[in-house]
Amino acid sequence: MAVKKKKIGAAGRFGAGYGKVKNKLIAVERKQRIKQECPFCKGWAKRDGRSIWLCTKCGKNFAGGAFHLKTQKTKN
């Protein structure tokens, strides 16, 4: 009988042995893929490249966070 594997998400491409790294990657990619609001027209912005965002409504290109449009500083 087959064993049911735990769903890993997008980080399943790495296979076994990358536990902590996988969890961090899953968190970043999940946050990256949600809809981002354009600061100019309140439309939706999509990630065009690293830190480059493109609004689907007004067509503006602008800079923002690398993975999420509004980044938050974390305490170390």
VENQUIGI-V861335 format. One record per residue. RES is the residue in three letters. SS is DSSP state (2 for helix, 1 for strand, 0 for the rest). NEAR is the number of other C-alpha atoms within 10 Angstrom. D_CENTER is the distance of its C-alpha to the mean C-alpha in Angstrom with 1 decimal. Layout:
BEGIN
[[RES | SS | NEAR | D_CENTER] [RES | SS | NEAR | D_CENTER]]
END
This chain:
BEGIN
[[MET | 0 | 3 | 36.4] [ALA | 0 | 4 | 32.7] [VAL | 0 | 5 | 30.4] [LYS | 0 | 6 | 27.3] [LYS | 0 | 6 | 24.2] [LYS | 0 | 7 | 21.5] [LYS | 0 | 8 | 18.3] [ILE | 0 | 12 | 15.6] [GLY | 2 | 13 | 12.7] [ALA | 2 | 12 | 10.9] [ALA | 2 | 18 | 12.4] [GLY | 2 | 13 | 15.8] [ARG | 2 | 9 | 16.3] [PHE | 2 | 11 | 17.4] [GLY | 0 | 10 | 20.2] [ALA | 0 | 8 | 22.1] [GLY | 0 | 8 | 22.5] [TYR | 0 | 11 | 19.0] [GLY | 2 | 12 | 18.7] [LYS | 2 | 9 | 17.2] [VAL | 2 | 11 | 15.0] [LYS | 2 | 20 | 13.7] [ASN | 2 | 13 | 13.1] [LYS | 2 | 11 | 11.2] [LEU | 2 | 15 | 8.9] [ILE | 2 | 17 | 8.6] [ALA | 2 | 11 | 7.7] [VAL | 2 | 13 | 5.0] [GLU | 2 | 15 | 3.5] [ARG | 2 | 13 | 5.0] [LYS | 2 | 14 | 4.2] [GLN | 2 | 17 | 1.5] [ARG | 0 | 12 | 4.4] [ILE | 0 | 10 | 6.9] [LYS | 0 | 14 | 9.6] [GLN | 1 | 19 | 10.1] [GLU | 1 | 15 | 13.8] [CYS | 0 | 20 | 15.8] [PRO | 0 | 13 | 18.0] [PHE | 0 | 11 | 21.0] [CYS | 0 | 13 | 21.6] [LYS | 0 | 12 | 19.4] [GLY | 0 | 15 | 18.1] [TRP | 1 | 16 | 14.6] [ALA | 1 | 24 | 12.6] [LYS | 1 | 20 | 10.5] [ARG | 1 | 23 | 9.0] [ASP | 1 | 13 | 12.1] [GLY | 1 | 11 | 11.8] [ARG | 0 | 12 | 11.0] [SER | 0 | 14 | 11.6] [ILE | 1 | 17 | 13.1] [TRP | 1 | 25 | 12.5] [LEU | 1 | 18 | 14.9] [CYS | 1 | 22 | 16.3] [THR | 0 | 13 | 17.4] [LYS | 0 | 13 | 20.3] [CYS | 0 | 14 | 22.0] [GLY | 0 | 12 | 20.7] [LYS | 0 | 13 | 20.1] [ASN | 1 | 15 | 18.1] [PHE | 1 | 17 | 17.1] [ALA | 1 | 14 | 15.4] [GLY | 0 | 15 | 12.9] [GLY | 0 | 15 | 10.4] [ALA | 0 | 15 | 8.9] [PHE | 0 | 19 | 5.2] [HIS | 0 | 22 | 6.1] [LEU | 0 | 23 | 9.5] [LYS | 0 | 11 | 11.5] [THR | 0 | 10 | 11.2] [GLN | 0 | 8 | 13.6] [LYS | 0 | 5 | 16.1] [THR | 0 | 5 | 16.8] [LYS | 0 | 4 | 20.3] [ASN | 0 | 3 | 21.4]]
END
